Amino acid sequence: MKKLLSAILVLSAGLLVVTGATAAEKKYDEGASDTEVKLGQTMPYSGPLSIHGIQGRTEVAYFKMLNEEKGGINGRKINLISLDDAFSPPKTVEQTRKLVESDGVLALFGSSGTAAQSSVQKYLNGKGVPQLLVSTGANKWNQPKAFKWSTPAFHLYGTEGEILAKYLLSVKPNAKVAILMQNDDFGRDYVSGFKKGLGDRASTMIVKEVTYELTDPTMDSPVAQLKSSGADVFFNVSLGKAASQSMKKAFELDWKPMQLVVSPSVGRQFLEAAGFDSVTGIIAATPYKQVSSPKWAEDPDVVAYQAFMKKYLPNEDPKNEIGFAVYSFAYIMGKIIEACGDNLTRENLLYQATHLNNVPAPSLLPGTTYSTTPDNYVPFKRLVVQKFDGNDWIQVTAVTVE
């Protein structure tokens, strides 16, 4: 009897060890559990950039799709809490604190706006909360040593500016350039990259620079000033409504320079607002397929996206380029969570986000993939220069910078 009891005790102890080891394999920080991963984000659902609210609606719907059709990721439902910050930094601070301190999210994902996200970068890094795949290409999102918890969702604005400059030098080396710049980090990063790409030619090639504020009602005066400079190249670093207005105004003034337009402002909705006659011939550099382009109509990723939109966001424009781009952000975030397995700590989430290795995404052009390292968070530096012919984008060349 004593031998039997001893055997039972030994067996029980063994089971406890095994059970304890199994339990130890699962690691969770606040916002993660056996059943849920809780993420947060802030979006400009209202305010001057409310057109970008489609970002949050698309990403929330993407995870809803995964939850309903695939049971979430690794058996856990993804709960993305998306709050309005009206593109106002004070509101961003308030909403981000709520997400971290009240809602208890594991990480911030895909939040939008350079100024808005800059206002919470130090706060999130100080608390060790991942600020992943930030929806802005400001150069500050690639500072692994100073802000290790903050990563960008796409190429840097400076990279794109540099690529456009290198392209310009290759086709029009004696250009006279006029620049319209949004007066914030968004604009400054693009222009600094552009000047870097021009190198020692910048001081002679750039003949006029005019800034504008996001709240300015029209672009009439800035564009008129730029035209009067005599420039034959227009580097248009504007965003949202200002982009459509500036492209249309240049056309109305019968100013017909080569126009280089930044990629966040060449979605179909911005071109339609300006009028296709106004934007025929514009040039942009992008890593993305255009979901509205006939040449991608049969692409499997585009077909899947259109089906997703029809089912989960039937009231949104399925041809909105912003929605298609951030569909890939959500896809990549899903891959990061999947790679974490049962180790859903903030440290491991950051580790996986900064160790992406040639990961394809639905909206990326062939030949472009996500790759990151702990020393360089920029996911890709290859962009394709394209020209709008009045109906569709025609690929011109691919340019890669270091």
KAURQUI-V739476 format. One record per residue. RES is the residue in one small letter. PSI is psi as a letter, one per 20 degrees, with the letter a starting at -180 (NA if undefined). Layout:
# KAURQUI-V739476
<<RES:PSI> <RES:PSI>>
This chain:
# KAURQUI-V739476
<<m:g> <k:h> <k:g> <l:g> <l:g> <s:h> <a:g> <i:g> <l:g> <v:g> <l:g> <s:g> <a:g> <g:g> <l:h> <l:h> <v:g> <v:g> <t:g> <g:g> <a:g> <t:g> <a:h> <a:h> <e:h> <k:p> <k:p> <y:p> <d:r> <e:p> <g:i> <a:q> <s:a> <d:h> <t:i> <e:q> <v:p> <k:o> <l:q> <g:q> <q:q> <t:q> <m:q> <p:m> <y:h> <s:r> <g:a> <p:i> <l:k> <s:i> <i:h> <h:j> <g:h> <i:h> <q:g> <g:g> <r:h> <t:g> <e:h> <v:g> <a:h> <y:g> <f:h> <k:g> <m:g> <l:g> <n:g> <e:h> <e:h> <k:j> <g:k> <g:b> <i:p> <n:k> <g:j> <r:p> <k:q> <i:o> <n:o> <l:o> <i:o> <s:o> <l:q> <d:p> <d:j> <a:j> <f:k> <s:o> <p:g> <p:h> <k:h> <t:g> <v:g> <e:g> <q:h> <t:g> <r:h> <k:g> <l:g> <v:g> <e:h> <s:g> <d:h> <g:l> <v:q> <l:h> <a:r> <l:q> <f:p> <g:j> <s:q> <s:q> <g:p> <t:g> <a:g> <a:g> <q:h> <s:h> <s:i> <v:j> <q:g> <k:g> <y:g> <l:g> <n:h> <g:h> <k:i> <g:k> <v:p> <p:p> <q:n> <l:q> <l:l> <v:p> <s:m> <t:q> <g:k> <a:q> <n:h> <k:i> <w:i> <n:m> <q:m> <p:h> <k:g> <a:h> <f:m> <k:i> <w:j> <s:p> <t:q> <p:q> <a:i> <f:a> <h:r> <l:q> <y:h> <g:h> <t:g> <e:g> <g:g> <e:g> <i:g> <l:h> <a:g> <k:h> <y:g> <l:g> <l:h> <s:h> <v:h> <k:m> <p:i> <n:k> <a:q> <k:o> <v:p> <a:p> <i:p> <l:p> <m:p> <q:p> <n:m> <d:a> <d:h> <f:g> <g:g> <r:h> <d:g> <y:g> <v:h> <s:h> <g:h> <f:g> <k:h> <k:g> <g:h> <l:h> <g:c> <d:i> <r:i> <a:g> <s:h> <t:h> <m:h> <i:o> <v:i> <k:p> <e:p> <v:p> <t:q> <y:q> <e:q> <l:h> <t:i> <d:p> <p:h> <t:r> <m:j> <d:g> <s:g> <p:g> <v:h> <a:g> <q:g> <l:g> <k:g> <s:i> <s:i> <g:j> <a:q> <d:j> <v:p> <f:o> <f:o> <n:n> <v:m> <s:r> <l:q> <g:c> <k:h> <a:h> <a:g> <s:g> <q:g> <s:h> <m:g> <k:g> <k:h> <a:g> <f:g> <e:h> <l:j> <d:k> <w:o> <k:m> <p:r> <m:p> <q:o> <l:o> <v:p> <v:q> <s:h> <p:i> <s:j> <v:j> <g:q> <r:h> <q:h> <f:h> <l:g> <e:h> <a:h> <a:h> <g:p> <f:h> <d:h> <s:h> <v:j> <t:p> <g:i> <i:q> <i:p> <a:r> <a:p> <t:q> <p:i> <y:q> <k:q> <q:o> <v:h> <s:i> <s:p> <p:h> <k:i> <w:j> <a:h> <e:j> <d:p> <p:h> <d:h> <v:g> <v:g> <a:h> <y:g> <q:h> <a:g> <f:g> <m:g> <k:h> <k:g> <y:h> <l:m> <p:i> <n:j> <e:q> <d:o> <p:i> <k:j> <n:o> <e:h> <i:g> <g:g> <f:h> <a:g> <v:i> <y:h> <s:h> <f:g> <a:h> <y:g> <i:g> <m:h> <g:h> <k:h> <i:g> <i:g> <e:g> <a:h> <c:h> <g:c> <d:j> <n:m> <l:m> <t:r> <r:h> <e:g> <n:h> <l:g> <l:g> <y:g> <q:h> <a:h> <t:j> <h:k> <l:p> <n:n> <n:l> <v:o> <p:q> <a:q> <p:h> <s:i> <l:q> <l:q> <p:p> <g:i> <t:p> <t:r> <y:p> <s:p> <t:q> <t:r> <p:i> <d:i> <n:o> <y:i> <v:p> <p:h> <f:q> <k:j> <r:p> <l:q> <v:p> <v:p> <q:q> <k:p> <f:p> <d:j> <g:i> <n:h> <d:r> <w:p> <i:p> <q:p> <v:g> <t:q> <a:p> <v:p> <t:p> <v:q> <e:NA>>
